[in-house]
Structure formats: structure tokens, C-alpha cells
Amino acid sequence: MKHIHIIGIGTGNPEHVTIQAINAMNAADVIFLPLKGAVKEELAEVRRDICQRYIARPGVRILEFEVPQRQTAERSYGQSVDAWHGEIAHLYEGLISGLPEDGSGAFLVWGDPSLYDSTIRIIERVRQQAGLEFDYRVVPGITSIQALAASHKIPINLVGKPIEITTGRRLAREGLQAPTTVVMLDGEQAFARIDDPDAEIFWGAYLGTENEIVRSGRLGDVAADILTLRREARQRHGWIMDIYLLRKGRDFEE
């Protein structure tokens, strides 16, 4: 039977790649490497670097493929994502179909496959809709949440208190609810509209790479600075991936 490895590779630092991930890469016949246009060529280069560093078994092929862009016109967010996943599933079906009957392929996933990534659900979609016979395994990776906490030298949670992991869209709509809130996928910088200037923010962009930028402090003091840093970095690189943690309260406070 064909076999697929879904491999978390961390947030951009090749040293994030685990021994388990290296073994899985070397067990594959083909590494499927996504391309997301010239603007995000750096992301492809990181994956190529990881392959060059760690693949030691002769004969492992690198197969690059173009990822379609999500179309948002006249669609809700859910509709646009569902249609986009359908396009990618069709693409994955072709990639997996091209493997020999006992062959194996690997998808290298930024961060960890379980956290705000859709590779697992798209692979399941291929299995259910295309009728292809294959199995798969998931190899965990270092998440941007872990990388952010490490760069700021902080624990993620306050003692005995919960954390929330959410998106910028939901933060903008629902506000700051939990003592610790990790915010991902925030294209609109919802933190700047939070009505709690005494909350703390720990922000980072390009985590794990040579371009890493981090800032922290009282939200009311550093929000404008982060907005400027983010805008300038996006102009400089043509893209940005960032994440932040918002915190209110202290350890042992009731």
C-alpha cells in the first residue's frame, strides 16, 4: 500500500527538525515541496535547505508543485476555505496517484500539522473522495507558539489558569477573554483594537529564522511600535508570518 508522511518541520530554523522527522524524510521516496509564488520563495528555500541537510538516502526525489491561491470574492470565509481545500485535495490526489503501489511520499508542514494547518484534513478528504488506497502517519513539529515563548523566555500559561488559542478574526469579534490568549492568523492586527491597555503583549515574526523580530511590553505602550515593525517587515520581505500572546493578570492572582 502507498504511504504518506505528514511531517512537522518547525517554524523556519532547520535545527527545529526532530530526529523522528529526519527518519521519516529518509523513509520517503518523494518529498512533495509546495511553492507559493515568488513572494514566498523564502519558504520554499527553507524546505529545500532542510532536505539538503538531512536527506541522506540515495534516490529520494524532490517534487515541487504550485499551491493554488484561495479565492475570496463573493464567498464567505468558510466557503472560500472549503473550495480551496477542494482544489488542493485534487492536486494531492494527483501527487499520491503518481507514487508506485508500494511507494511513499512526504509533505513537509510548517510548524506542526495539528495547529492551524489543514494538511491532515485535506489528506483525509483525498482518502474519502478519491477512493485512493493509502495510509499515513503524522510526525509532530515545533509550533510557532513554542518558538514564541522560547524567544521571549516566558511560560505560555499563568499558574493554574487556562489559555486560549484563537485567530485575529475571533479576537476582533469577541475581545480578550482568557488570562492568556495566543493569537494566530491575524492579518488585521486585532491587538491594536483591544480595550485593555494594561494587558501585556509578546509578539514575534519570522520566528526561528535569521529575520526573527520580537517585541513585548504593556499593550498600550508597544502596540503602535509593533504595527510599524510589522508594516516595514512586510514591505521588506513581501510577506510576513507572525504570532502573539496577550496576557492579563499575574501568577497566583485570583
Secondary structure in CASP SS format (residue, H / E / C, confidence):
PFRMAT SS
TARGET T0000
AUTHOR 0000-0000-0000
METHOD secondary structure of the structure
MODEL  1
M C 1.00
K E 1.00
H E 1.00
I E 1.00
H E 1.00
I E 1.00
I E 1.00
G E 1.00
I C 1.00
G E 1.00
T C 1.00
G C 1.00
N C 1.00
P H 1.00
E H 1.00
H H 1.00
V C 1.00
T C 1.00
I H 1.00
Q H 1.00
A H 1.00
I H 1.00
N H 1.00
A H 1.00
M H 1.00
N H 1.00
A H 1.00
A C 1.00
D C 1.00
V E 1.00
I E 1.00
F E 1.00
L E 1.00
P E 1.00
L E 1.00
K C 1.00
G C 1.00
A H 1.00
V H 1.00
K H 1.00
E H 1.00
E H 1.00
L H 1.00
A H 1.00
E H 1.00
V H 1.00
R H 1.00
R H 1.00
D H 1.00
I H 1.00
C H 1.00
Q H 1.00
R H 1.00
Y H 1.00
I C 1.00
A C 1.00
R C 1.00
P C 1.00
G C 1.00
V C 1.00
R E 1.00
I E 1.00
L E 1.00
E E 1.00
F E 1.00
E E 1.00
V C 1.00
P C 1.00
Q C 1.00
R C 1.00
Q C 1.00
T C 1.00
A C 1.00
E C 1.00
R C 1.00
S C 1.00
Y H 1.00
G H 1.00
Q H 1.00
S H 1.00
V H 1.00
D H 1.00
A H 1.00
W H 1.00
H H 1.00
G H 1.00
E H 1.00
I H 1.00
A H 1.00
H H 1.00
L H 1.00
Y H 1.00
E H 1.00
G H 1.00
L H 1.00
I H 1.00
S H 1.00
G C 1.00
L C 1.00
P C 1.00
E C 1.00
D C 1.00
G C 1.00
S E 1.00
G E 1.00
A E 1.00
F E 1.00
L E 1.00
V E 1.00
W C 1.00
G E 1.00
D C 1.00
P C 1.00
S C 1.00
L C 1.00
Y C 1.00
D C 1.00
S C 1.00
T H 1.00
I H 1.00
R H 1.00
I H 1.00
I H 1.00
E H 1.00
R H 1.00
V H 1.00
R H 1.00
Q H 1.00
Q H 1.00
A H 1.00
G C 1.00
L C 1.00
E C 1.00
F E 1.00
D E 1.00
Y E 1.00
R E 1.00
V E 1.00
V E 1.00
P C 1.00
G C 1.00
I C 1.00
T C 1.00
S H 1.00
I H 1.00
Q H 1.00
A H 1.00
L H 1.00
A H 1.00
A H 1.00
S H 1.00
H H 1.00
K C 1.00
I C 1.00
P C 1.00
I C 1.00
N C 1.00
L C 1.00
V C 1.00
G C 1.00
K C 1.00
P C 1.00
I E 1.00
E E 1.00
I E 1.00
T E 1.00
T E 1.00
G H 1.00
R H 1.00
R H 1.00
L H 1.00
A H 1.00
R H 1.00
E H 1.00
G C 1.00
L C 1.00
Q C 1.00
A C 1.00
P C 1.00
T E 1.00
T E 1.00
V E 1.00
V E 1.00
M E 1.00
L C 1.00
D C 1.00
G C 1.00
E C 1.00
Q C 1.00
A H 1.00
F H 1.00
A H 1.00
R H 1.00
I C 1.00
D C 1.00
D C 1.00
P C 1.00
D C 1.00
A C 1.00
E E 1.00
I E 1.00
F E 1.00
W E 1.00
G E 1.00
A E 1.00
Y C 1.00
L C 1.00
G C 1.00
T C 1.00
E C 1.00
N C 1.00
E C 1.00
I E 1.00
V E 1.00
R E 1.00
S E 1.00
G E 1.00
R E 1.00
L H 1.00
G H 1.00
D H 1.00
V H 1.00
A H 1.00
A H 1.00
D H 1.00
I H 1.00
L H 1.00
T H 1.00
L H 1.00
R H 1.00
R H 1.00
E H 1.00
A H 1.00
R H 1.00
Q H 1.00
R H 1.00
H H 1.00
G C 1.00
W C 1.00
I C 1.00
M C 1.00
D E 1.00
I E 1.00
Y E 1.00
L E 1.00
L E 1.00
R E 1.00
K C 1.00
G C 1.00
R C 1.00
D C 1.00
F C 1.00
E C 1.00
E C 1.00
END
